[in-house]
Amino acid sequence: MSYPKDHLETASAAANADRVWSEFMATLNLLAPEVRAAFLLHEVFEAGYDDIARLIGQPAQVCRGHVEYARAHAQVRMHALSPKAKAMSR
């Protein structure tokens, strides 16, 4: 793991991290509440679909669909932040 060498690198890294976090939060906020909950429960807390189903009151298969949709949605939105994607859009 490499660490920033000076204050400018540290400030730049912090700004980039803040930008990525803000975009991730905006991406999550575009999802319906039950889709967002299923996604976070599965991806962050490693909850199984049966547990998610009990928590949000929807069938496990529906919860699986929510997670798959949210994952695809997040990947598309977050891909746009990558340096390669930005270079291609110029």
N, C-alpha and C positions, 0 to 999 in steps of 0.2 A: 504494500500500500504506500503510495507516495503522498506527501503532505505539501501544501502550498509553501512556496519559498518566500513570499513577501506579502505585505499588506494588500497590494493590488490583486494578487492571485486569490487571497482569502476573500476579499470583497467580491470579486468576480464569481467565485465558487458559491458564496452565500446568495448572491443575486440569482445565479442559475438555479440553485436549489429552491429558492423561493418561487421562481417562475414555474418550475416543474410542479411544485406542490400546489400552487394556485391553479394550474391547468388541470391537475388531477382532481382537485376538489370541484372545479367547474364541471368536469366530465362526470363525476359522481352525481352532482346536483341535477344533471340533465336526465338522470334515470328516475323512473317511478320509485316511490319509497320501498315497495316490496321487492323490486328488482335490486335496488341498492343494498337493502338489508341482506338478501340472499347472497349476493356477491361478496359483501364484506364478511359475513359469517363463514362462508366457505373458504374464501381466499386468505383472509387474515387470521381467523380463529380456527380454521381447518374443521369446521362443523360438517357433519355428514348431511346428506339430503333429507333423511328422515328426521333428524334433529331440527333442521331448518324448517321443515314442513310443520312440525309441532309449534315452533316459535312464531311463525308468521301466518299460520292457519291456512296453508295451501298444500295441495298434494305434492309429494316428493318429486314427481316428474315435472310438474310446473316449476318447482324450485330449481331443478336441474336446467330447465329452459331459461329461467331468469339468469342463472349464473353464466350460462353459455352466451346469452345475448349481451350481458354486461361486460364479459371478458372481451368479446369481439368489439364492442363499442369502445371500450377503454384502449384496446390495442390500436385501433384506427386513430383515435384522438391523440394518443401518446406518441405514435409513430411520427406524427406531423411535427413533433418537437425535436426529433433527432437531427443532428447536423447534416446527415446525408439527405434527408427529406427536404431540409431547408435549402441546401445547395441545389437540389434538382428543381426547386420552384423558382429559382432566380433566372 
